[in-house]
Amino acid sequence: MASVQFGELPFLTVDYDVCSCAYSQDGKLFAVGIRSGDINMYETSNWEKVRTLNGHNKEATSSEEVTSALNGHSKEATSVMFSPSSGQIASGSLDETVKLWDVESG
């Protein structure tokens, strides 16, 4: 333990309760399912949000952010997971469904 150094790790702040989170298979993306029903995706190299997949009619707050509507869940998403290829995200919802979403197009 003498060689271990402790310090503050990066953290993300979101506007709603976090329901679940998952790394992509290659570790380059990190998905966060939040209570609003949105899934925020971050690049792990700099922890910047690169996409928001949402199921509500909200506008993105950043001009650099890509937003895709997830028209399918009638209630908030409670879990997210990347496919082994990292090309899709599966989301589970309180509406008792699981949906598959394309990472690039939503």
Summary of the structure (lengths in Angstrom):
residues: 106
radius of gyration: 14.6
end to end distance: 44.3
largest distance: 52.0
contacts: 283
relative contact order: 0.20
helix: 0%
strand: 42%
